[in-house]
């Protein structure tokens, strides 16, 4: 099973940037479609960015399109999420997981965007 550890979150002002990392261990993620998900307080978890293992294609939720970029470094077994032009509505706990998701979830990383 893949073990995932997210990091890079923090408190940032609106318009700022953060880069999240998801370090995987246990199995290589090179053959998995990977995604970044987020869950805001009182809301369900949503997929915001996806990265295909085959060809490296990406898909984004409309709410983050043009601002977020997902990438992966297979040599480091790590997935990244570059987040620019952050908005208060991006405030959430961010998780990475496979697509479709595993039952296992990491602890996530908190992103808080102040206005």
VOGU-3710 file (C-alpha; in Angstrom, 3 decimals, decimal comma):
1> xxxxxxxxxx> 0,000/0,000/0,000  1,126/3,534/-0,706  1,787/5,712/2,347  1,324/9,457/1,764  2,657/12,457/3,685  1,491/15,933/2,697  3,388/19,110/3,594  3,840/22,728/2,605  0,641/24,267/3,871  0,446/27,412/5,934
11> xxxxxxxxxx> -1,107/30,816/6,399  -0,899/33,175/3,442  -2,585/36,398/2,383  -4,932/36,513/-0,570  -2,949/36,693/-3,789  -0,064/34,744/-2,325  1,397/31,383/-3,294  2,169/28,050/-1,694  3,697/24,831/-2,962  2,388/21,606/-1,493
21> xxxxxxxxxx> 4,293/18,333/-1,556  3,064/14,771/-1,214  5,789/12,252/-0,476  4,811/8,668/-1,188  6,422/5,535/0,186  5,730/1,838/0,148  5,114/1,612/-3,580  6,082/3,757/-6,553  3,368/6,117/-7,705  4,599/6,161/-11,277
31> xxxxxxxxxx> 1,804/3,831/-12,402  -0,996/5,642/-10,583  -3,141/8,559/-11,580  -2,676/11,005/-8,708  -4,831/13,801/-7,401  -4,909/16,635/-4,924  -8,100/16,887/-2,920  -9,294/19,442/-0,421  -11,865/19,609/2,310  -13,073/22,897/3,698
41> xxxxxxxxxx> -14,698/23,039/7,103  -18,243/21,767/6,950  -17,929/20,619/3,336  -17,172/17,392/1,543  -13,857/16,453/0,059  -13,354/17,539/-3,555  -10,817/16,721/-6,224  -9,089/19,914/-7,376  -6,259/18,623/-9,579  -5,419/15,343/-11,286
51> xxxxxxxxxx> -2,279/14,071/-12,974  -2,275/11,091/-15,303  0,509/8,510/-14,977  0,228/7,860/-18,704  1,288/10,900/-20,685  1,216/13,331/-17,797  -2,094/14,934/-18,713  -3,719/17,181/-16,105  -7,258/18,142/-15,199  -8,376/20,884/-12,823
61> xxxxxxxxxx> -11,542/21,882/-11,072  -13,008/25,062/-12,529  -12,454/26,839/-9,220  -8,659/26,474/-9,451  -8,061/26,365/-13,186  -5,338/28,791/-14,251  -4,095/29,221/-10,663  -3,019/25,725/-9,543  -0,545/23,385/-11,218  -0,097/19,714/-10,373
71> xxxxxxxxxx> 3,121/17,909/-11,189  5,065/14,868/-10,116  8,672/13,780/-9,767  8,692/10,003/-10,176  12,341/9,771/-9,149  11,406/11,316/-5,787  8,045/9,526/-5,651  6,486/12,909/-4,928  3,521/14,878/-6,225  3,360/18,667/-6,031
81> xxxxxxxxxx> 0,660/21,317/-6,146  1,761/24,843/-6,979  -0,933/27,251/-5,862  -0,850/30,856/-7,052  -3,254/33,768/-6,687  -4,732/32,165/-3,615  -8,199/33,199/-2,464  -9,867/32,923/0,940  -12,168/30,262/-0,512  -9,099/28,051/-1,087
91> xxxxxxxxxx> -8,847/27,628/2,686  -9,051/23,899/3,407  -7,093/20,824/4,380  -5,344/19,511/1,289  -4,708/15,824/0,696  -3,183/13,780/-2,061  -4,373/10,347/-3,065  -4,593/8,062/-6,034  -7,408/8,220/-8,566  -9,602/6,379/-7,792
101> xxxxxxxxxx> -8,829/6,911/-4,137  -7,453/4,384/-1,705  -9,186/3,850/1,622  -6,028/5,187/3,272  -5,606/8,973/3,557  -2,652/10,911/4,899  -3,010/13,590/7,563  -3,284/16,370/5,005  -1,824/19,862/5,195  -3,783/22,944/6,261
111> xxxxx> -3,933/25,905/3,901  -5,391/29,118/5,280  -5,808/32,174/3,068  -6,596/35,455/4,794  -8,386/38,306/3,060
//
